[in-house]
């Protein structure tokens, strides 16, 4: 199986691991051993769907506060559920939005200001109309043409 993973520089690997755990990234297998757990310079995290991130202790001068150029896009179908985990931390708006480039998404920042956009294609998103009582009234799925 071929894959690619981001290697993210961190000023504090433990704080970054805690943040990415909220996104569903955990150590597993050999990466979760006691020996790996004691490594403060490098961590490998995985989500349930096979995506992985590598967290690496940054070298001095790599991370400049509020000037981190690194960004990640995490493609997830459960955008609203993930946004609920980060209420009050969403960058630029209060909730996910449909963007002109065809994605329903929101953005957050990790402890070192790496921008993380989380989204799903608008055309594949399930829409739910809420009635006055707050319950689902109708559901429809949009499809690609």
N, C-alpha and C positions, 0 to 999 in steps of 0.2 A: 504494500500500500504506500503510495506517495503522499506526502503532505508538506506543508510549510508552517512554521510557527514563528511568531514574533518573539524576539528577545528584548525584554523591556528593562532599561536601566532604572534602578531604584535607589533612593537614599537610605531606605530602611526596608529590607526584604520582608521582615515579619509584618510590618504595617501594610505593605503591598499585598502580601498573601492574604491577610485578613480582608482587605478590600475586594480582591478578586474572588474570594470565597463567596461573597454576597452575589456575585454573578454566576455562581455555580462551578467555579474552577477549584478543584481539590487535588491534593497529592494522592497518588494511588500506586499500587504495586511496589516496585523497587524504590520509587520516589517517596514513598510514605514510611520507609524504614526509620528506626531510631537514628541510624547513622546519617541519613539524608536530612532528618528533622533538625539535626544540630548544625547544619550547614547554613550559616548566616549570609553567605555570599551568592548562593545560587539555588533556585527552586524550579521544579518543573511541575506545572499544574495542568489538569485535564478537566474538560466538562463531560457530561454524560453522553454527548453526541460525537466525541472523538476529537474535538478541537483542543489545542494545547497552547499554553503560554509558558515562556521561560522568563523568570525574574532573576536579574543579575544585579549585584551590588555595583552601583555606578562608581567609576573612577573620579577622583577629585576634578572638578571643573566641567564634568559632563552635563550636569543638570543645573540650569540657571533658573531660579525661581520666576514663575510666570512667563517663561520664555521656552517652554518645552515644545519643540516642533513635532514630536511624535503623536500619531493618532492611530486608532484602531477602529474598525467597523465590525461589530458583532451582529451577524445576521441571525435573528431569532424570531420565531413565529409569535411567541408570547410577550410581545412588546409591552402591553399594558400591565401585565403581571410584574414584569421586570421594573417598569417605571414606578410601580407602587412601592417597591423596595427602596427606591431612591428619592421619594418625595422630599422636597426641600433641598435637594442636591442637583437637580436638573439644571443644566446650563441653558440660558436663553429663553426658556418658556416654562410653564408650569406642568405641562403634560405633553406626551408625544403628539406630533403633528404630521399631516400629509405634506411632503415637500415637493417642490416643482420637479425634482428629478425622479419622482415616482416611488419614493420610499416613505413609509410611515415610521417615524423615528423620533428619538430624543438623544440628548448628549449629556454626559457626566464627565468628571475629571477624577483620575486616580490621585493618590497622595502626592505624587510628583508632577501633577498637572498634565499627564498624558490624557489627551482627549479621547473619549470612548463614545462612539455613536452606536446606538442599538436600534435596529430596525428590521423591517420586513417589507417586501414590495407591496405598494398600495393595491395593485391589481389582484393580489392573492389574499388580501386581508378579508376576514369575515366581519361584516358590519352588523351591528346590533342597534336597533332603534329602541330607545327607552321610553316607556309610557309615563304618564304623570305620576303613577304610583311607584316608579322606580324599577319595575320588572320588565323583562324582555317582551316586546310587543311583536316584533317580526325579525326574521333573520334572513340574510341572503348572502351568497358567496359571489364575488365578482370573478370573472374568468378572463384569461388572456384571449385576445382575438386571433 
